[in-house]
Amino acid sequence: MGVDTDGEAGTAPDNYVMRAGYALAGDDSCIADARHHAIAFLDQAHGEHHLTVPDRARDLTQLVVSELVTNARKYAPGPVLMELRISARIVEVVVWDSEPTVPAARPADPGRIGQHGLEIVKAATVALLIEQEPVGKRITARLALSDTAARR
């Protein structure tokens, strides 16, 4: 079962130039490790494949990685798997965890402290897909590499 939060997540992107997968321990260090992996991945895409990765895309990728891995760490026991994919136009962040419950963004509430992660991810991405798996769930967040693609 997939929950496509904005209608574009099911559309196949350009061919991926690069993909990388990471097994994160699920302990307190995994969030920082995930952010470091994301920046190293984007640096490699730029250095080896000459992809332009604007600062905004780097920052948003780190933010989305941080929010998704934080949620996995907070709500699911055990390890977290993360895959990063990049094409000429998009970066995809895929996070798998062992909790099968599909998260839902809560209505905006400036008075609420915390639990804004999914709201932030939805605002930063051009597409978000949440899929229940036989064990756990997989969340795929698609981010535009350019401001032009983000406004579509």
Order of alpha helices (4+ residues) and beta strands (2+ residues): beta-beta-alpha-alpha-beta-beta-alpha-beta-beta-alpha
